[in-house]
Amino acid sequence: MWLYSLRGCFFALALLALPSASLASEARVAVAANFTEAARVLAAAYEQASGDQVALSFGSTGLLYAQITQGAPFDAFLAADKTRPARAVADGFGVAGTGFTYATGRLVLFTLQDDLELGADALTGAGVSRVAIANPATAPYGAAAIETLTAFSVLDEVAPKLVRGTNVAQAYQFVFSGSAEVGFVALSQVVGRSGGAWWPVPGRFHQPIAQDAVLLTRGANNKAAIGFLDFLKTDRAREIIAAHGYALP
């Protein structure tokens, strides 16, 4: 009897020696496709610092928001615009007062053809038969691409060449696979890569791509979700975000 009591004490002491396991939390975060690589680095850094876990799901901002409104089990939302996070709060899916801009995206025209001179003229030239963009109805980078083509006064001419991806990650894949000679993608997708070329679209040709985050009502009491959003505001997180090609708010 005494032996079993002693074993019970040892077991209780062992549990007390592992508080991080019992206090750890997991957050499920919906992330705009353009922010994929940065989000993975940020999540790893937060997990190492906190002991919490962050599960990331990627997609176009519009489709992710639709999933949120249909009950998808997300605790936080990192969008590629300001509209959907604000709408999430207004529609009762987001926690009021938790929204903030975590990054400002940059649109670029990208190609793997080193001899192709990028710019408005390239889009209408004979050397370009397909131009990849993200779906402008659901992806802010796609909407910015349409605004840019309109500002260049070439939308009608380029429209037959457009191939639309469900998100900006797929638009990039169209160019990478050779399905399109050029594509409008996020700077974060091409910064630091070797091969090909990219041209930064001047910001005056489209609305700013301010990317907001918000805590969702499902994660209102989720320690990991709250902690991860707080982490995005730290100097360490801002360094990571800037290194991936984003302007900081």
N, C-alpha and C positions, 0 to 999 in steps of 0.2 A: 504493500500500500504506500509505504514511504517512497519506494522507488518510482511508482507512477506519479506521485505528487512532485517529486524532484524533476521528472521528465517534463511535466506540465509547466513548471517554472522556467525550465530552459527554453521551452517552446515560446512562452510568452515573452521572455527576454529577447529571443531571436526576432520576433515580430516588431518589438520596440526598436530594435537596431536597424530596421528598414523603413523609416518613415516616408522616404521619397516614393516608395512603391505605392503606399496607401494614399498619398496626397497627390500623386500624378494624375493628370487629366488629359483628355484627348479632344481636339477640336477638328471639325470637318469644315474646310474652307473652300468656297467656290471662287475660282480665280480666272480672270480674263486671259485668253490664250496668249496674248502678247507678253504677258508677265511670267510665263512659264519658268524660264531659267532663273530669273531673279527670285521668284517665289520659292523655288527649291532650295536655293542657297540660304535665303532668309529663314525658311522653316528649319533647316538643319542647324543654323546658328542659334535659333530660339530654343530648339529641343535640347541642344547641348547645355545652354545656359540655365534652363528652367527644369529640365527633367520631364516636361510635358510632351505630348505627341501632337503633331499636326498632319492631318490627312488632306491632301490637296486634290481638287477636281477642276479640270480645265475645260474651257469652252468659250464660245462667243458670249459677250455680255448679255445680249438679248435672250439667247437660249438659256443661259444660266438663270436669268431672272424669271423666265417662264417656269423653269423647274422649281424655283423657290416658291412661286405662287401656287404651284401644284403640290406642295408638301415635301419637296426634297429635303432630306435631313441635314441641312447646312447650318453651321453656327455663325459664320461670318462670310462676308461677300467683298471681294476685291474686284471692282468693276473697271472698265476702260472708259467710263464716262462719269459725269456727276448726276445724270438724269435718273438712272435706275436705282442707285442707293437712296436718293431723295424720294423716289416713288415707293421704294420699299417701306420707308418710314411712314409716308402718307397713307399707304394701303394697309398698314398694320403688320408688316412682315419684318420691319427693322425697328431698332430701339432709338427713340428720339434722343438727339444730342450726342450720338456716337459717331456720326459721319465726319470724315475728314479727307482731304486730298493727300494721298501718299506719294504720288508721282505725276509728272506731266510727260506724256508720250511724244515721240517725234516720228513723223512719217518720212520714209525714204523711198526712192525708186531704185530697185535692185535688179541686177542682171549677173549672170555667170559669163557673159561674153565680154572679155576684156577690151575688145576693139570697138564696142558699141559706146558712142558718145551719148551719155544720158542727158535728159532734159525734155522740155515740151516737144521739141522737134522729133526726138526719137520715137515718140508715141505714134506719130502719124507717118513715119518713114516706112519704106518698103521692107526694111530689114526686121520689122516687128509685125508679126501676124497675130500674136496673142498677148494680152496684158492681164495679169492676174491681180485681182483685188479680193478683199473679204466682202462678204455679203453686207451691203450698206444698210439693210433693214435691221440687222441684228448686231453688227460689229462696228464700233465707232471708227476704227481705222478704215473700214470700207466706206463709211460715210465721208470721212475726210478725203479719201481718194476721189470720190465723185465731186466733192466741192472743188478739189484741185483741178480736175479735168474741166469743170465749168469755168473756173477762173482763167484757165489757159485757152478757153474758147475752142476746145477740141472734143468736147463730150460727144457730140453727134457723130463726128468722124471716127472716134475711137470706140464707140459703143458696140459695133459689130465684133470688135476684137476682144471684148472683155470676157474673161472666165472668172467665175465667182466661187470662192471657197466659202465653206460654212463659217470660217473664222480666219484671222490673219495668219495663224500657223499653217493652215491649208493653202493659203495664197502663197506663202513662202515655199511650200512643198511643190507647188505648180512650177515655180521657177527652178527650184533645185533639181527637179526631175526632168526638166526640159520641155514640159507641157506648155510653158509660156516663156517667151524671150525676156520679158521684164515683168516686174510686179511691184505694187505698192505694199510695203510691209513696214514693220516697226524697226526703228534703229536698233533696238535691243536684240533683234534676231540676227543682225549682221555685224554688229560692232565686235571687233577683235578677230573676225574670221579671215582666213586667207583665201585668195581666189575670187574672181568676180569683181564687181564694182558697185558702188551705191552713191546716190546723189540725194543730199538732204533737201526735202521740199521746204522752201521758205514758209515760215509760219503764217505769213500774211495771206496765203492762198486757201487756208481752211481754218475752221474754228479750233481753238486750243483743245488738245486732247488731255484734259484734266481727268485723272483717274482717282476715283473716290473709293474709300472702304467704309463699311458700316457693320456694326454688330447686329445680327439677326435675332428675332425674339426667341428662337429656339436656343440660342446661345447666351441669353441674357444673364444666366447664372453659371456659365461655363468658364471656369478659371483659365483654361488654356486659350480659349477664344479671346477673352478679355486681355490676357497677357500678351498674346501674339499681336493684337492690334496696337497695344501700348508699345510693344517692341518696335513696330514699324516707325515710330516717332523718334527713336533713339539715334544718336550719332552713328553707332555701328551700322544700324539698318540703312540709314541715309547714305553711308559710304557704299554699301552694297548696291543700293538702287542706282546711284549715280554711275557706278562702275559698269552697270548694264545698259547704259545709254539713255537714261531718263534725266530730265530736268527735275530739280527738287522744288517743292512748293515753298 
